[in-house]
Amino acid sequence: MEPIYTIDELNQRIKLLENRQDAEWCSIKDEIDDIKENLKPINLIRNTVEEINESVGFKSHLAQSAISIGIGYLAKRFIVGKSDSMFKGILGSIVQLVVTNLVSKPQHESSDEPSQEASSQYEPS
């Protein structure tokens, strides 16, 4: 760093460092938002399914759909269990449908919109 000899140089350097600090804070907040988005349970499940598809070599939509239906069924069994109640059966079917649809959606559709809003949200004033 060069020595600062005048008040104007000092003020310029302070302003430069403040702008840099604002930019770094915005970057940190964006990273935190990305981490929070990736740690949501549905995104964890979706990422796991995508990794399974890549490692096993599934390329077709049929395999993706089958995995989504299987995860939906497991969610139904986990939440409702084995029950003879009609109400629990209907609730379990709704849970299965919702989980299957959430897992089968591509991840890029849900993650693009918040990132654009978040970047404009943290801009320094």
Steps between C-alpha positions, in 0.01 A plus 500: 500500500613847423518760774217753510605862529180701458149497641355460148706187440390364836132566424534336157664194656228479767227522236672230292524267800137562597386411147713187508353404839144547370574282199649227718200505737265465204703205378493335844123548531447348155712199598299454820176512301635236260599278792157537662333413169717190455430379855122492456378140531341489154822625339704242693270224371506640147882524499527145632271372225704685238824352637349151494392554140847614401685223684278215379474641152127571479444743219133461425203684642339166574769414755471846657122458528533156654742630762271796575201269546706275726607791719139619515390154611769490768391843624141375524607192695725708725232758586184287509629149552265205473157618597143391434366852548351651185609851602862390546486319166386815320759710685771250405400510134512879499844495665619245245374712211660818633837339571504324163428826317759696698772243442424464129524876428832618361701690758595793276138618477466562873848636569530767227235739627624544860859559390398793281296654781773438756769669296294818469397480864852543637627775278665777706322831524 
